[in-house]
Amino acid sequence: MPTEPLRPGDPQTLGGYRLLGRLGQGGMGAVYLGQGPDRRLVAVKAIRPELADEPEFRARFRSEVNRARAVPSFCTAPVLDADPEHATPYLVVEYVDGPSLAEVVAQRGPLTGGDLHSVAIGVATALTAIHGAGVIHRDLKPRNVLFSLGTPKVIDFGIARAFDATSNHTRTDQMVGTVAYMAPERFDTERPGVGPAADVFAWGVVVTYAGTGRTPFRADSPAATAARILTQPPDLGELPSPLRDIVALTLAKDPADRPTAAELLELLLDTGSHSLAELAGRPELQKAARAARATRPPRVPGRPRRGRRRMVVAGAAVAAAVLAGAGAWAVTSSPAPKPTVSASAPPPAAPAIGNGPVIIDRLDRAGQWRASEDEVGTCAFTGGRLVVSSEDSQYYVCHGPEDKFAGDQSIDVTVALLKPDSCASLGFRRIGEGLGYVASLCGDEVTLSHEGDDTSTPIGTVRTAALADGKDHRFQLVIRDDVATAMLDDTPVVAARVDDRDLITGWVELGLDNHGQDGGVASRDLEIRTLGDTASPAPATAPGFTDVSRGDTDSIVKLMSFRPGRNTAVVVEPVVFMTNPGFCQAFGIPADDKRCTYPWNIAGSEATITLPRADDGGLALLDPDDPARCADSTGAATCRASAADFDEWLGDGEELVRLQTRDGVAVSLAQLHLPD
């Protein structure tokens, strides 16, 4: 970012930070380039001295600081320090030493391909984090999008504010922002305030500018631009599809018709080839997008799958509807694929951990799937299996993870029908209640179906009595090149095309279809794997991930869930944990990369594995009084602690631990004592 010299009257220091120059000027104050006691460069934002004693401005700044601290650093400049009570209140954030999007487009022209998509995902990731903390940015524009090592970062929370009713520090006659990026509701003086949908509108304008070099409502004057925003459809130029269709959704006149920031991020990550795999060369952005995506709220457990309407991108038809002012979201009813009964795909070899998203769960206790009970049905762990029962519901689904799988994948599970009229239900590529595909395993047939809004169309059926005996049977579903092949006890039985473009990705559901009768089914030993290499490319010499679900292992993992007590489970993600410079050398990362300055790094596997915990398994906790006394050669603390103490240390977060397993059972957990 360009820096101007300090002006007469500017402070030389502020709160222990030496000020080196000016980065910008706003209505509330100035932003300075500063240097901390550790010589680290930072951005220091300070309220103008004449406003510091104004209760309104100090309250607004205090609110900003509190909210900014709560924003995760997903494609944003994180808060490093702040003192709202200082004589000159100030806020210190990470200094992003890179050009702005406005400068990049001015110098190089409109962005294309992966560069354009990275900006779209990066800014959507930032908005997901910002809105998740209860903040509205309110001035999203190209000059507030900076590039750090190729990763876009959203800056300037100087006019951000909480979007709850108790933190409204902006007068009704004030308008903050840049006209070309303002949503229609920003010009309506009758509205009580604007919400996060205004930022989503600004995202659409920013991405259009990035891809075409101009804003979609450009006119000769600010007044004419505002008039176009209020009355005219956007001019999206040569913006490529499917990104063009998503941008059109965000530029709807009515804020209720726009997706939320989280829904926008989902659309970007789930649309055809524009997926997380496209970000393989941008690991920092890929990591941030995954992290922001994981903050979405969980679905309601145990709810029947029928009844909710969907909102999806429907290609040119939706774009045309948006341009005609017919609404930015559309309910679609794509024709179901034609049935087929051919089946010839052989079982695939299980790919290694780290080739893409993986879920492994024995389903013998609460882990990634949870027990639940309501007036409709029950999901319970009984006899080493997940048992689903219901008396009066046609469909009943057990709550599980919402990890989404796209492209080629395999789903393996052992099922048993506990009552004659029951059918085990395996949903895949699910995007909502009653939306996606489903495999129904009944006593006399196996059926693959395409489910739309309150419709279910069979796309492949085969008669078989194999499941009627009520015994355990291994069911496998393999999806390759948009063809789903169902296998029962290693024998292909039915296949069908699954090429609905609205259902290119989705989560997996386990449930029951009892046709209104008293029903029950049981499932165990579930494995969901991505087929093919969708992970970031790595040198052949890079360390591999440990599959802790099999055999005896001793490795570092990310502990994602832990419950003390008997018959409990732990949920972990295998990682590669290495100190530097070994990590950068192993993964072929250039020595001048920022990551190589860190004392240690991890590479995540995208695998979530549920492990039973041995009842007498050793647990270890770092001794807070003498960490070195407990640390072993791996840097893990090995002082024994109770399960309750270990659970208290973990809290609601995720921590790196050393895990030891015996035959796929967790027998020891130890906290890592990480180098600073």
N, C-alpha and C positions, 0 to 999 in steps of 0.2 A: 504494500500500500504506500502511496506517496506521502511523505511527511513534510510539513511546513515548519519553519523555525518558530520557537516560542515568541509570543508577542509581549510587548511591555505590559506589565501588570500580571502576566501569567505566573503562577507559582513555580519555583524551581524544584521543590520536593512536595510530596503529599503522602502522609501516612507511612513514611519510611521508603517510599519509591521516588527515585530520581527521575524527573521529567525531562525527556530529550527533545520533544517536538510535538507538533499538533497533527493529529490524524483526521480531525473533523470537528464540525461545530453544529450544535443542534439548538432547539428552542430552550431546553433546560440547562444546557451547559456545553462543555467542550470535552472531546476525547483526546487524550495525550498518549504518545508513545513513552512508556516508562521502563525503568530497569529496577528490579528488586534487589534486595541484599545479596541474593545468590547470582546476580548479574543476568538473570533471565529477563528477556524482553517481554513486556506485558502491555495491554491497552488499559489505560486508566480513564474512567469517565467521572467527571466531577460536575456537580451542580454549580451554576454561576453564583458567585459570592453574594450578589444582591438578592438572590432568591433563597439562599440557604435559611434565612430566618422566617420565610413565609411558611406558615403551618401547612398550607395546601401542598406546596411543592415538596416539602420535606416528607410529608405523609405519602405522597405519590412515589417519591424515591424509595422510601422505606418499603412500600408495597412491592416496587419493582425488584428490589434486592431479594426480598423473601421469596418471590416467585421465581426469579432467575436462578436462585440456588437450587430450586426443586427441579429445574429442567435438566434431564440427562444429556450428556455430551454426545448425542447422536447427530453428527453433522452440524453441530453448533459449537460456538466458542464457549467453553465452560468457565464458570465463575471461579476465580482463584482466591479472592479476598474482597472484603467490603467493610465500610464503617458508615452506616447511615447517620450516626450520632456525632460524627466529627464536625468541627466548625465549618469545614467545607466537605459535605458528604461525598463519598466517592465509592466507585465500584471497579474492581480489577478483574479483567477477563483475559483469557489466552490471546496473545497477539498472533494473528494469522498473517504470516509473511508471504503474501501471494497476490496476484492480480484479481480484480473483480470481474464478474461475468460481463459487465458493461465494457471493461477494457479489453477483454479477450475478444468479444464480438466486434468491437471497433477496429481492432488490429488485425484479426484473422478472418473476419466474416462469420456468417451463421455456422453453428455447430451441426454436425451430422453424425449418424451412426451411433457407436457406443459412447462418444463424448456427449452427444445430446441426451441420450438415455440416462447417462450417469448424472447429469444435472437434474433431470426430472426426478430420478429416484432420490438423489441426495437432498434436494429441497423438500420433497415429500417426507423423507425420513426426519428431517429437522422439524417440520410442522407437526408430525406425529408426536415427537418428544415435547415440543413446546405446548401443544394443546393438551397433552396428557398431564402436564403440570398445572393446568388451569390458567394458561397465559395466551393472550392474542398478540401477535407481533405488530400488526397494524401498519407496517411500512415495508412490506416485502417488495423488493425491486432488485434489478441486476446489480446495483452498486452495493447492496447488502448481501450479496452472494460472493464469497471469496474462495479462491482455490489454494489449498494447502497440500502439496505433494500430489496434485491431481485430484484430490477429493474436495468437492464443494462443501463449504461451511456457511451457514446462515449466521449473520452477525447483527448487532445493533438492536438491543432490547430497550433502547432509550425511550421508546414510546410504547413499549409493551405494557399491557395491563391485565389484571385478573379479569376473567369473564364471569365472575360471580357478582351478585347484586350488592355485595358489601364493600366492594373495592373500586367504586366508580369515582375516580379523581379527575375526570375530564369533564369540563363544563359542556352543556348541551350546544353552545354556540361555537365550540372549538371543532375544527376539522384537521386531523393529523394524517399526513401521508402524501403520496404523489398521485395526481389525478389519473394518469394513464393506467395505474394499477389498482384503482379503487373499485370496489364492487358497487352495483346499483344502489344497494341499501345505504351506502355511505353518504349518498346525496339526499336521503329522505330525512328531513328535519323532524318528521312526526314520529319516527321510530325511537324507542327508548334507548337504544344502543345497538351496536353491531356485535356479531358473534364470530366464532372461529371460521364460519363459512366465508367470511370476507377474505381471510388469508388464503383459503382454497381457491377463490376467484383470482387473487393476485398470483398464485402459483400458475394458473393457466396462462395469464398474461406473460409472466416471466419465461415460461417454457416456449411460448410462441415467439417471444423476442429472441430467445436463444437459438431457435431453429430457423427463423426467417429474417432476423435482423431488424424487425419492427414490431410494434405492439398491435394487437388485433383490432383496436378501435381508434387508430391514429387519425388525427385531424389537424387542421391548421392552427388551432388554439385550444387552450385548456377547456374553455366553455364548449367548443364544438366536440372535443373528445368526450366530455361528460355526457353530452347529448347522445352521442353514438353508443356509449355504454348503456344508457337508459333505454334506448329505443331500437338499436340496430343489432343484427347478428354479427358475430365476430368474423373477421377476415383471417383465416388460418393459413393462407398462402399455400406453399408447398410442403407444409408440415406432414411428415410421413405417417401412414397408418401402421399399427394400431394406436400409436401415440396420439395422432390427430383426434381420434374418437374420444380418447380419455380427456384430452384438453377440452374438447367441446362440452363434455359433461360438467366440467368445473366452471364453465363460463355461463351457466344458466342464470337468467335474470332473477329467479326466485331462489333465495339461499336454501330453502327446504329441498330444492331439486338437485343440489350439489352433493357429492359424496363427502363424508368426513375425511380428515387427513389420514386416519388409519385405513379407511376404505379405499382411499386413493392409492395408498402404498400397496395394498393388496392387489388392486387392479394392475398396477405397474409391474409387480413381481409375478403376476399370474397370467400375463397376456402373451401367449405364443412363445416365440423365441426370445422375447424380451423378459428374461427371467434372471434369477440370481446367478445362473451359469454364465450369463452375458457379462457379469462383473468379475469374472475369474481373474482378470488382470488388475483389478482394483480391490485388493483384499481389505483395506480399511473401510471403504464404502460398503463392501459386501458384509462385513462384520457389523457395521452400524445399522444397515437395513434389517439384518436378521434380528438384532437386539431390539430395535424399535418395534418390529413386527411381533416379537414375543410379548410385548406389553399389552396386547389386546385383551379385553375381558373374556373370561371363559363362558361357554354356553351353559344353559340351565340343564343340570343333569336329569336324566330320566324322562325327558319330555317326548311325547310321540312325535313322529317325523312329519306329520301332515300340517298343512294350513298356512304356512308363512309364504308370502309372495316374495319374489326375488328382484334384485336390482343388479343388472349386469350390463357390460358393454356389448352392444349388438351390431358392431361394425357400421357400415355406411348408413344403414337404416336409422340407427339411433342418431348419428351425426346429422342426417337430414332433418330428423324430428327436432333436434336442438336448434338448428339454424332456422327452422320455421317457428321457433318459439313454443314448441309443443311440450317442453319439459326435458330436463337433462338426464333423468333416469327413465328407463323404459322396462316394462314387463315383456319378456320375450317368450315365445312358444315355438322353439325350433323344432322342425320335424324330426321324429325319432328315426334313428338308423334302421335300415332294413334288417329283419331277422336272418340269422344264419345258424346252421347246426353243425358246420364242419369243425373239427378239432384235431389238430395235429402237432401243436407246439410241444417240444420236449421240455421237461423241467430244467430251468436254468441253474447253473452253478452259482452258489451264494457268493456275491461279491464281498470283497474285504471291507472292514470298517473303514470309513473315510472316503468311499467312492460316491457318497451322496447321503441324503437323509436316511436314517435307519431307526426303527423302533423295535425293541425286543422286550417282551414281557411274558413271564410264565403264566400270568393271570391266576396265580394261586393265592394271592393276597393283595391288599390295596397297594397300588403303586402308581402307574400312569392311568390306570382305570380305577374308579372309586366305587365303593358301595353306596347305594342310594335306595330310598323307599318313598313312595307316595301313594295316592289313592288309585293310581293306574297300574303300577307294577313294582317289581323289586329287582335290584341288581345286588347279588350277595356272593361272597367268596365262601364256598362250601366244598369240603372234600378235595381241596387242591384245584378247584375250578371256579370260573366265573359263571354263576348260574343266574339266568334271566327268566323271570316268571311274571305272568300277567293273566288276569282272569277275563278282562272285558275290553282289552285294547287290541286293535288289529296289528298295530306296530308298537314296539317299545324299544328304546335305545338306551344303552348304558353310556354314561359320560366318560370320555377318554380324551387324549391329547388332541389338539387342533393342528399338529404339524401337518403341512400340506405336501403332497407328493404329486409331481408332474412327470410326464414322459413315461419311459419304460420303467416298470416296477413289478414287484412280486409281493403277494400277501399269502402267508402260510399260517394256518390255524387248525387245531384239532377240535372237532365239534361232535356233540352227541345230542340226539333228540330225546328228551326225558318224558315226553307225552306224545301219544299217537298223532294228534292233529297239529302238532307244532312244526314250524319251519325256522331254522336258524337263518338269520339275516346278516349279511356282510355288505355294508355300504362302502362304496369307494368313489373317489372324486366327488365327495359331498361338499356342497357350498352353502347349504342351508337345510332347513327342515323340509324333507320331501323333495329335495333338489339334488340330483346326481344319478349315480348308477347303483344298483343293488344286485347281489347274488342271493337267491333264496334256495336253501337246502331243505327239501321236504322229504317225507318218507317215501314218496313215489316219483319225485322228479327234481331236477335242478334247473333253475331258470335265471337268466340274466335279464334285467329290465332297465329301461331308461325312464327316470322319473322327472316330470315337469311340474308345473303348477297344478296340484291336485289331480295329476294324471300319472298312470303307470303303464308303460307299453312294453310287453315282452319283446326282446330282440334276439333271444336264443333260448330254446327249451329242449331238454332231453328227458325221456322217461327212464327212471332207474329206481330199484327198490333197495339199493345198497344201504341207505340210511335208516330203513324201517326197523332194524334190529335194536335200535337204541344204544348201540355201542359206540366207542370212539372211532372216528374216521378222520384221516388227514385230508384237509381241503387246501388246495393251492390255486391261486388266481395269478396268472402271468399276463402282463400287458406289454406288448411290443408293437410298435408302429401302429398304434390305435386299434389293435385287435386284442381283446381280452379272451384268454383261454382258461377255462375252468377244468381242474383235475381233481379227481377223487381217488385217494389211495394210490397216487402216482400214475393214474390212468386218465388221459384227456377225455372229457365227456361232452363239452359243448364250448363253442366259441362264437364271438359276435364282435362287430365293429363298435368302437366307443369313440366316435369322432365328432361329437357335438362340441363346437368351438367355444361354447359357453361353459363347458365342463372339462377344461384342459388340465385342471389341477383341483385338489381338494383333500379333505381328511378322510380317515377310515372310521367306520362305525361298526360296532357289534351290537346285535339286538335279536329281537324275536318277532316273528310274524305268525300269529296263531289264529287268524281268520275269525276273530271274535270268540274263540273257544278258550277254555282253561288250558294254558300252555306253559311249557318250560323247555329251555335248551341250556347246554353247558359248553363252555369254550375254555381251552388252555393252550399254552405254548404258542403264542402269537409272535410272528416275525414279519415286519414290513420293511422292504429294502428297495432302494433305487437301483435299477439295472443300468449299467453303463457308467462311464466316467463323467459325472457332472460336478465334480469337485474342482477346486483350483488346481491347475497343473503344478507339479512339483518335480524336482529332479529325481531320477531313478534312485539316487543314493539317499533321498530324504527318509527320515525315520518313519516307520509305520505305526498305526494305532493298535492298541491291544484290545482284542475281543474278550472282554471280561466275563461274558456270559458262558464261556466254555473253559473247562480245564482249570488248572491252577495258575494264578497270575499274581504279579506284584508290580503295580504301576501307579502313575499319577493320574487322577481323574478330577473332573468338576463334580462335586456333590450337589445335586439339584434338589433332593428331597430326602429327609430322614425323619423317622418316627421312633421314639424310644418305646420299649415294651416287647413282649413276646410276639412271635408270629408277625413280625413287621418286615418292611422292605426298605431298601435304599434305591434311589434313582440317580444314575450317574451318566456323565458324558465322557468317554475316553478322550484324552488329549495327549499331544506331544508337549512335554515341558522340558525346556532346556535353558541353561544360562548362556549368555553371550561371551565371546563371539561364536560359540558353537552352533547356536540356533541359526544365525544368518548364514554361516558356512554350509550347514546341512541343507537348508532350503534354497540356496543359491541367491540370497538377498544381497544386493550390493552393500559394501561396507559403509557407504555414505548415506544409506537409508536411515531415516529417523529411528526405526525400530531397533537398529543395531546399537543405539546408544542406551537402550534399556538394559538393566542387569539381567533380566530374564524375560522370556516370551513363552506363549503357548500357542499351539495350533489346534483348533477344535475340530472334532470329527463329524459333527452334525448327527451323532448317534445318541439316542436316549435309551438306556438299558435299565430295566428294573431287576434288581437282585434280591433274593431272600437273604435275610441276615441271620446268621447262626445265633441261637438263643444265648450261647455262652461266648459269642464273638468278642474279641478284645476291642476296646475302644480307647482312644488316646486323646488327650487334650493338652495343649501347650500350657506349661506352668507359667503364669503371668509374672511371678517373682523371679524366676531364673530360667529363661527360655533355653539358654545354652545347655543347661543340665539335662534337658530332655531330648535335644536334637541328636539325630543319628547322622550317618554319612550322607543320607539323601536330603537332609535339611528338614525332615519331618520330626515332629515332636512325639515322643513315645511314652510320656507319663500317662499312666492309666487314669481314666476318669469314668464317672458314672454316665449312663446313657442320658440322664436328665441334664447333666453338665454339658455334655457334647451337644445336645439339642439346643441348649441356651446359647452356646457359642455360635452355632450355625444360624440361629434366628430364622428370619424369612428370606435370607439371601442365598447365594450360591458361593461355595468356597472350594478352593483346590485342596485336595486331601491325597494322602497315600492310601491306596486300597490294596488289600490282599484278599484273594479269593481261593477257595478250594472247591473244585468241581462246580464252578459257577455260583457259589454261595459266599457272600461277604463275611469274612471272619475277622478282619481287622481294619479299622479306619484310624488315620492319624492326621492331625493338622500339620500343614506345611509351615515351616519357619522360613519365610521368603527373604532373600537379601534385599536391602533397600536400593 
